[in-house]
């Protein structure tokens, strides 16, 4: 929910969310309760079953199989941002590299860039090693530019990366002229483009796959069990945390909140420290002239002065249980003669009358909540990017939009994740606020949290960015809007930070 003055009153996930393209059909573990009753105690409780929570559980149980770990999920498994994103494992590190240098210095800026690439590679290597079927595809991505200022900044940033990180693949980029962009990537009327390594997958299937590995190791998963509140007790210098749920309380010495944009529901002090943000994604049938029948060899971003959209192509998802849903004048359906490939494209933030500010401070991911200006724009923009009479052509005869949905992300005041132990609160850990960039952050940030919980931090300093760690200074900052081209917060210091739990 959101308050009238534009600040957040973060609540629990909405009980009737839109269904994402990736959740068709839901996996068998979607509504799993490992035990019929919620245990009263556990060695570790994890709140959140997304990529972060599932990876933490898997890491901890791999290291210490004897641990009794209980995971709480408010809705179905992997029903948050991990089951709702655009399926893009794309770093785009160069777009934030110069700003990161200004904000946190060269050392951490380099660590962030390396972590993003290494996380992307680690995810794809992991699913291959473990045999997780999640439609994973390693490929190049291309950023198509329609604004000269952003293109000039890209050239400056790439040059800086190649100077400071010459021997790491995160700095490998290739620029293309407008003519080459049209020839190789089929995009019309651009100022040029930039290609680098990326990939795509179903984050829903990835998360479910990791959850199943953790379940095999002994994880107790309790879906449809929202964490309503947390409280702390200290007895004989020992701290425990109790999570209250509709199915009773559960107490633990170690509580890990992998709750992303919903974190402030459990930690009210984090209102305006972590701000929820609603993103919109669509799955579309490609135009009839799109090369390769819509099975394009690269993924895409389309970058213009005010913002950008991001896009992948993939084999179409169709289910006999699909229903026709009309939302904001767009109809989703399936029929004989349907397309073999789909385009998944997200963004459109700047197409709202308020340039997207209304999408912050909300946790409403229902169908009715999607702004019609965004859904209409996303349905039409692909034709513009590829050329309505050239590489896009006539729309598919069944219709363009196959699926429309939204999801809630978490944004911090300084634009970096909050990862690690909460200051001065024994046994409490955060792994949240991934700025809509979690596909190339969560997997390795979860590894870092796991090492911290196990008391094995000595190996983190060589690769984990200090700017990601939870500090009292960062918790004293408040989100105040977007800066540069990224949807992140401008940091302002706020004095008088209070404790977590009264």
C-alpha positions in Angstrom: 0.0 0.0 0.0 1.1 3.6 -0.3 0.3 6.6 1.8 -1.2 9.8 0.5 1.9 11.9 1.1 4.1 9.7 -1.2 5.9 7.9 1.6 5.7 4.2 2.1 3.5 2.2 4.5 4.9 -1.1 3.4 2.6 -4.0 4.0 2.6 -7.7 3.2 2.5 -8.9 -0.4 -0.9 -8.5 -2.0 -3.0 -11.6 -1.6 -4.3 -11.6 -5.2 -1.4 -10.6 -7.5 -1.3 -10.7 -11.2 0.1 -14.0 -12.5 3.4 -13.7 -14.4 4.2 -15.3 -17.7 6.8 -17.5 -16.0 4.3 -19.0 -13.5 2.3 -20.8 -16.3 1.8 -23.4 -14.9 2.8 -23.0 -11.2 5.3 -25.6 -10.1 4.4 -28.4 -7.7 6.2 -26.7 -4.8 4.2 -23.5 -5.3 1.9 -24.1 -2.3 4.2 -26.6 -0.4 4.2 -26.9 3.4 6.9 -29.3 4.3 5.3 -30.0 7.6 1.6 -29.7 8.4 2.4 -27.6 11.4 4.8 -24.7 11.6 7.7 -25.6 13.9 8.0 -23.6 17.1 11.8 -23.3 16.8 14.5 -23.5 14.2 18.3 -22.9 14.0 17.7 -20.4 11.2 14.5 -18.8 9.8 14.6 -17.3 6.4 11.8 -15.0 5.3 11.4 -14.9 1.5 11.6 -17.7 -1.1 13.1 -15.9 -4.0 16.5 -16.3 -5.5 18.1 -14.8 -2.4 16.3 -16.8 0.2 16.5 -20.1 -1.7 20.2 -19.6 -2.5 21.0 -18.8 1.2 19.1 -21.9 2.3 21.0 -24.1 -0.2 24.4 -22.7 0.7 23.9 -23.1 4.4 22.5 -26.6 4.2 25.3 -27.6 1.9 27.9 -26.3 4.4 26.1 -27.7 7.5 23.5 -30.3 6.7 22.5 -30.7 10.4 21.0 -27.2 10.5 17.2 -26.9 11.0 16.2 -24.2 8.6 12.6 -23.0 8.1 11.7 -20.7 5.2 8.5 -18.6 5.4 6.8 -17.3 2.2 3.8 -15.0 2.3 2.3 -16.3 -0.9 3.3 -19.1 -3.3 7.0 -20.1 -3.6 9.0 -17.7 -5.8 6.0 -15.4 -6.3 7.8 -12.2 -5.7 10.2 -10.3 -7.9 12.1 -13.6 -8.7 9.0 -15.0 -10.4 8.0 -11.8 -12.1 11.1 -10.2 -13.8 12.0 -10.0 -17.5 14.2 -13.0 -17.5 17.4 -11.0 -18.3 20.8 -11.9 -16.9 22.3 -8.7 -18.0 25.0 -6.7 -16.2 25.0 -3.3 -18.0 27.7 -2.4 -15.5 29.1 0.3 -17.7 25.9 2.3 -17.2 26.6 2.8 -13.5 30.4 2.5 -13.5 31.3 6.2 -13.6 28.6 7.1 -11.0 29.9 4.3 -8.8 33.4 5.7 -8.9 32.1 9.1 -7.8 29.9 7.5 -5.0 32.1 4.8 -3.5 35.5 5.0 -5.2 37.4 3.0 -7.8 38.0 -0.1 -5.7 34.4 -0.7 -4.9 33.2 0.3 -8.3 35.5 -2.3 -9.8 34.2 -4.9 -7.3 30.6 -4.1 -8.2 31.3 -4.5 -11.9 33.2 -7.8 -11.4 30.5 -9.1 -9.1 27.7 -8.5 -11.6 29.5 -10.3 -14.4 30.7 -13.1 -12.1 27.2 -13.5 -10.8 25.7 -13.8 -14.3 28.3 -16.4 -15.2 27.9 -18.2 -11.9 24.1 -18.6 -12.3 24.5 -20.1 -15.8 27.3 -22.4 -14.7 25.3 -23.5 -11.7 22.1 -24.4 -13.6 24.2 -26.4 -16.1 26.1 -28.2 -13.3 22.9 -29.0 -11.3 20.7 -29.8 -14.3 18.1 -27.1 -13.5 15.8 -26.8 -16.4 15.1 -23.0 -16.6 15.5 -22.2 -20.3 19.0 -20.8 -19.6 20.7 -19.2 -22.6 24.1 -17.6 -22.6 24.3 -15.0 -25.4 25.3 -11.5 -26.3 23.1 -8.5 -25.5 22.9 -5.2 -27.4 22.0 -1.7 -26.1 20.4 0.4 -28.8 21.0 4.1 -28.4 18.6 6.9 -29.4 20.2 9.7 -27.3 23.6 11.1 -28.1 24.4 12.1 -24.5 23.8 8.6 -23.2 25.9 7.2 -26.1 28.8 9.6 -25.4 28.7 8.6 -21.7 28.7 5.0 -22.6 31.9 5.4 -24.6 33.5 7.3 -21.7 32.5 4.6 -19.2 33.6 1.7 -21.4 37.0 3.3 -21.9 37.3 3.8 -18.1 36.4 0.2 -17.5 38.9 -1.1 -20.1 41.6 1.0 -18.4 40.9 0.0 -14.8 39.8 -3.7 -15.4 41.6 -4.7 -18.6 41.9 -8.4 -17.8 38.3 -9.1 -16.7 35.5 -10.0 -19.2 33.2 -7.4 -17.6 35.1 -4.7 -19.6 34.7 -6.4 -23.0 32.3 -4.3 -25.2 32.0 -3.6 -28.9 30.4 -0.5 -30.4 28.4 -0.5 -33.7 27.5 2.3 -36.1 23.8 3.0 -36.9 24.2 1.1 -40.2 25.8 -1.9 -38.5 23.1 -1.8 -35.8 20.3 -2.0 -38.4 22.1 -4.7 -40.3 23.1 -7.0 -37.4 20.4 -6.2 -34.8 17.5 -5.1 -37.0 16.8 -1.9 -35.0 15.7 1.2 -36.9 16.7 4.9 -36.6 19.4 4.4 -33.9 22.5 6.4 -33.2 24.5 3.3 -32.7 24.7 0.3 -30.3 26.9 -1.5 -27.8 27.3 -5.3 -27.5 28.5 -7.4 -24.6 28.0 -10.7 -22.8 24.7 -11.5 -21.1 22.0 -14.2 -21.1 18.4 -15.1 -20.4 16.4 -17.6 -18.4 13.2 -18.2 -16.4 14.1 -16.8 -13.0 11.0 -18.6 -11.6 12.2 -22.0 -12.8 15.7 -21.1 -11.5 14.4 -20.2 -8.1 12.2 -23.3 -7.9 15.2 -25.4 -9.0 17.3 -24.1 -6.1 14.5 -24.5 -3.7 14.2 -28.2 -4.6 17.9 -28.7 -4.1 17.5 -27.1 -0.6 14.4 -29.2 0.1 16.4 -32.3 -0.7 19.0 -31.2 1.9 16.3 -30.8 4.6 14.8 -27.3 4.2 11.4 -26.9 5.7 9.4 -24.6 3.3 6.2 -23.0 4.6 4.4 -21.2 1.7 1.2 -19.1 2.3 2.7 -18.2 5.7 3.2 -14.5 5.9 5.5 -13.1 8.5 3.2 -10.6 10.2 5.8 -9.1 12.7 9.1 -9.9 14.4 10.2 -9.4 18.0 13.4 -9.7 19.9 14.1 -11.2 23.3 17.4 -11.3 25.2 17.9 -13.7 28.1 21.2 -14.5 29.8 23.0 -12.5 27.0 21.4 -14.7 24.4 19.3 -13.1 21.7 16.4 -14.8 20.0 13.9 -13.6 17.3 10.3 -14.6 17.1 8.4 -14.3 13.9 4.6 -14.1 14.2 2.5 -15.8 11.5 -1.1 -16.7 11.0 -0.1 -20.3 11.8 1.6 -19.4 15.1 5.0 -18.1 16.1 8.5 -19.5 15.4 11.6 -18.6 17.4 15.2 -18.6 16.2 18.6 -17.3 17.1 19.3 -16.3 13.5 16.7 -14.5 11.3 17.5 -13.7 7.7 15.2 -11.3 5.9 15.4 -11.9 2.1 12.3 -9.7 1.6 13.5 -7.1 -0.9 10.9 -4.4 -1.4 8.8 -5.7 1.5 11.5 -5.5 4.2 10.1 -2.4 5.9 7.0 -4.3 6.8 9.0 -6.2 9.4 11.5 -3.5 10.2 9.5 -0.2 10.3 12.7 1.8 10.7 13.4 0.9 7.1 10.5 2.9 5.8 12.1 5.2 3.2 15.4 3.3 3.6 14.2 0.5 1.3 11.3 1.7 -0.9 9.1 -0.7 -2.9 8.7 0.0 -6.6 6.3 -1.6 -9.1 7.7 -2.7 -12.5 5.6 -3.8 -15.5 6.5 -6.6 -18.0 4.7 -8.0 -21.0 5.0 -11.1 -23.1 4.2 -10.4 -26.8 3.8 -12.2 -30.0 6.4 -10.8 -32.5 5.4 -9.0 -35.6 5.2 -11.1 -38.7 8.4 -9.7 -40.3 10.7 -10.0 -37.3 13.8 -11.9 -38.4 14.3 -15.5 -37.3 10.6 -15.8 -36.6 11.2 -13.9 -33.4 14.1 -16.1 -32.2 16.6 -13.3 -32.1 20.2 -14.3 -31.3 20.8 -11.4 -28.8 18.9 -9.8 -26.0 18.2 -6.0 -26.1 17.9 -2.7 -24.3 16.5 0.4 -26.0 18.0 3.5 -24.4 16.6 7.0 -25.0 16.9 10.3 -23.2 14.3 9.7 -20.5 14.7 6.0 -19.9 15.0 2.5 -21.4 13.2 -0.8 -22.1 14.7 -4.3 -21.9 13.8 -7.3 -24.0 14.5 -11.0 -24.5 13.1 -13.5 -27.0 12.3 -17.0 -26.1 10.1 -20.1 -27.0 6.5 -19.3 -26.4 4.8 -20.5 -23.1 1.4 -21.8 -23.8 -0.9 -23.7 -21.4 -4.2 -25.4 -21.9 -5.3 -23.7 -18.6 -4.7 -20.2 -19.9 -7.7 -17.9 -19.6 -8.6 -14.8 -21.5 -7.9 -11.7 -19.4 -8.6 -8.2 -20.5 -6.6 -5.5 -18.6 -6.4 -1.9 -19.5 -7.8 -2.6 -23.0 -5.3 -5.4 -23.7 -6.5 -8.9 -24.1 -4.4 -12.0 -23.4 -5.3 -15.2 -25.1 -4.0 -18.3 -26.9 -5.3 -20.1 -30.0 -4.3 -22.3 -32.8 -1.7 -20.8 -35.1 -0.1 -19.0 -32.2 3.5 -17.7 -32.4 6.4 -20.1 -31.8 8.5 -17.4 -30.0 7.6 -14.7 -27.6 9.1 -11.3 -26.9 9.3 -10.4 -23.2 9.8 -6.7 -22.7 9.6 -4.5 -19.6 10.0 -0.9 -18.7 7.8 2.0 -19.9 8.3 3.8 -16.6 8.7 7.2 -18.1 5.4 6.9 -20.0 3.3 7.7 -16.9 2.1 11.3 -16.5 4.4 11.7 -13.5 7.4 10.2 -15.2 7.1 7.1 -13.1 7.2 8.5 -9.6 3.8 6.9 -8.8 5.4 3.5 -9.3 7.5 4.0 -6.2 5.9 3.6 -2.7 3.5 0.8 -3.8 3.3 -2.9 -3.2 0.2 -3.4 -5.4 1.1 -6.0 -8.1 -2.5 -6.8 -9.1 -3.8 -6.6 -12.7 -5.9 -3.6 -12.0 -2.9 -1.6 -10.6 -1.0 -1.6 -13.9 -1.0 1.9 -15.4 -2.7 1.9 -18.8 -0.1 4.3 -20.2 2.7 1.7 -19.5 0.8 -1.3 -20.8 -0.2 0.5 -24.0 3.3 1.8 -24.6 4.9 -1.6 -24.1 2.4 -3.2 -26.6 3.3 -0.6 -29.2 7.0 0.2 -28.7 8.5 -2.9 -30.3 7.0 -2.0 -33.6 8.7 1.4 -33.4 12.1 0.0 -32.4 12.2 -2.5 -35.2 10.4 -0.5 -37.8 6.6 -1.0 -38.4 7.0 -1.7 -42.1 10.5 -3.3 -42.1 11.7 -5.7 -39.4 8.5 -5.8 -37.4 5.8 -5.8 -40.0 2.1 -6.6 -39.5 1.1 -7.6 -36.0 0.4 -11.3 -35.3 -3.1 -12.1 -36.4 -4.1 -13.4 -32.9 -2.9 -10.2 -31.3 0.2 -8.7 -29.8 -0.1 -9.1 -26.0 0.1 -12.6 -24.6 0.6 -11.7 -21.0 0.8 -8.6 -18.8 1.9 -8.5 -15.2 3.6 -6.4 -12.6 6.0 -7.1 -9.7 7.5 -5.3 -6.7 11.2 -4.5 -6.4 13.2 -2.8 -3.6 15.3 0.4 -4.0 17.6 1.8 -1.3 18.5 5.4 -0.6 22.0 5.1 -2.0 21.2 2.7 -4.8 23.1 -0.4 -3.5 21.8 -3.6 -1.9 21.7 -4.0 1.8 23.5 -7.3 2.6 24.8 -8.7 5.9 24.3 -8.4 9.6 22.1 -5.6 11.0 24.2 -3.3 13.1 23.9 -3.8 16.9 21.2 -6.5 16.4 22.6 -10.0 17.1 21.4 -12.7 14.8 19.6 -10.5 12.4 20.7 -10.4 8.7 19.4 -8.6 5.6 19.7 -9.6 2.0 17.4 -7.1 0.2 17.0 -4.0 -2.1 18.4 -5.0 -5.4 17.3 -2.0 -7.5 15.7 -4.2 -10.1 19.1 -5.7 -10.9 18.8 -8.8 -8.8 19.5 -11.3 -11.7 23.1 -10.3 -11.6 23.4 -9.7 -7.9 21.3 -12.0 -5.8 23.1 -15.3 -6.4 26.5 -14.1 -5.2 25.1 -11.8 -2.5 23.3 -14.8 -1.1 26.7 -16.5 -1.0 28.2 -13.6 0.9 25.3 -13.7 3.5 25.8 -17.4 3.9 29.5 -16.9 4.6 28.7 -14.2 7.1 26.1 -16.4 8.9 28.7 -19.2 9.1 31.3 -16.8 10.5 33.6 -17.2 7.4 34.0 -13.5 6.4 37.7 -13.7 5.8 37.2 -14.7 2.2 34.8 -11.9 1.3 37.1 -8.9 1.3 38.7 -9.8 -2.0 35.5 -9.7 -4.0 32.5 -8.4 -2.0 31.8 -4.6 -2.3 32.0 -2.8 1.0 29.2 -0.5 -0.3 26.8 -3.4 -0.2 27.3 -4.1 3.6 24.6 -2.9 6.1 26.0 0.0 8.2 24.4 2.5 10.6 25.3 5.3 8.2 23.4 3.7 5.3 20.4 3.0 7.5 20.3 6.7 8.4 19.7 7.7 4.8 16.3 8.3 3.2 15.2 7.7 -0.4 14.3 10.9 -2.1 13.9 10.0 -5.8 15.7 9.0 -8.9 19.2 10.1 -9.9 21.1 9.9 -13.2 19.7 7.3 -15.6 19.2 4.6 -12.9 16.1 4.2 -10.7 18.0 4.7 -7.5 17.7 7.0 -4.5 19.6 10.2 -3.8 21.1 9.7 -0.4 20.3 12.2 2.4 21.7 11.8 5.9 19.1 11.6 8.6 20.1 11.8 12.3 18.6 10.0 15.2 18.4 6.4 14.0 16.4 4.4 16.5 16.7 0.7 17.3 15.1 -2.1 15.2 12.5 -3.4 17.6 11.1 -1.7 20.7 
